[in-house]
Amino acid sequence: MSTPRSTSACRTSCFTIQLVDGITVYDGRYDIPLSYKQQANRTAKEWETLLEDHRQLSDAWKEKNAERDKLIGKTCAAVSRINLAQQPAADAGFIER
């Protein structure tokens, strides 16, 4: 019967993430996850600019989402006046030509 190995025998390199420049990183630390291209030489100012742009997009998305949430359960007047079954999908705006 063998004895279990100690976890200290595992190399820490097994748990190191290598980020290569140019890959897309999905950072879930933010309320709306941030995605960006990895850049090892990114300055603190560039990072702050990236975060500020993300904050603005997130705020705009949350605002639009709140507007959409208010419409849940309400009828859409524009759709109720149109019989979509009688129109080709392209004319109804579902397919671009």
TIFI-815829 format. One record per residue (C-alpha): residue in one letter; x, y, z. Coordinates in steps of 0.2 Angstrom, whole numbers, padded with zeros to 4 digits, always signed. Example, Ala and Ser with C-alpha at 12.3 -4.5 7.8 and 13.67 -1.06 7.14 Angstrom:
residues 2
a+0062-0022+0039/s+0068-0005+0036/
end
This chain:
residues 97
m+0000+0000+0000/s+0007+0017-0005/t+0007+0032+0006/p-0001+0048-0002/r+0011+0061-0008/s+0012+0078+0001/t+0004+0092-0009/s+0019+0102-0006/a+0028+0091-0019/c+0017+0100-0032/r+0027+0113-0042/t+0019+0130-0041/s+0022+0132-0060/c+0007+0120-0062/f-0004+0134-0055/t+0003+0148-0065/i-0006+0156-0079/q+0004+0162-0093/l-0004+0177-0102/v+0002+0179-0120/d+0001+0197-0128/g-0014+0198-0140/i-0025+0185-0132/t-0043+0190-0126/v-0044+0190-0107/y-0062+0189-0099/d-0060+0197-0082/g-0075+0192-0071/r-0070+0203-0056/y-0082+0216-0062/d-0100+0218-0061/i-0102+0216-0080/p-0086+0206-0085/l-0072+0215-0093/s-0064+0208-0109/y-0048+0215-0116/k-0033+0210-0126/q-0018+0206-0115/q-0004+0218-0116/a+0011+0216-0104/n+0017+0233-0106/r+0001+0242-0103/t+0004+0257-0092/a-0007+0262-0077/k-0014+0276-0086/e-0019+0265-0101/w-0027+0253-0088/e-0037+0267-0080/t-0043+0272-0097/l-0048+0254-0101/l-0058+0253-0085/e-0066+0270-0087/d-0072+0265-0104/h-0079+0249-0097/r-0088+0258-0083/q-0096+0270-0096/l-0102+0255-0106/s-0108+0246-0091/d-0118+0260-0085/a-0126+0263-0102/w-0130+0244-0103/k-0138+0245-0085/e-0148+0260-0090/k-0155+0252-0106/n-0158+0236-0096/a-0168+0245-0083/e-0178+0252-0097/r-0181+0235-0105/d-0185+0228-0088/k-0200+0240-0086/l-0207+0233-0102/i-0208+0215-0096/g-0226+0210-0096/k-0232+0224-0106/t-0239+0223-0124/c-0229+0230-0138/a-0241+0242-0147/a-0230+0242-0163/v-0230+0223-0165/s-0248+0221-0160/r-0253+0232-0175/i-0243+0221-0187/n-0247+0204-0193/l-0230+0197-0195/a-0236+0181-0202/q-0242+0190-0218/q-0225+0199-0221/p-0209+0192-0227/a-0196+0191-0213/a-0185+0204-0222/d-0199+0216-0222/a-0202+0214-0204/g-0184+0219-0200/f-0178+0201-0195/i-0166+0198-0209/e-0155+0210-0217/r-0154+0209-0236/
end
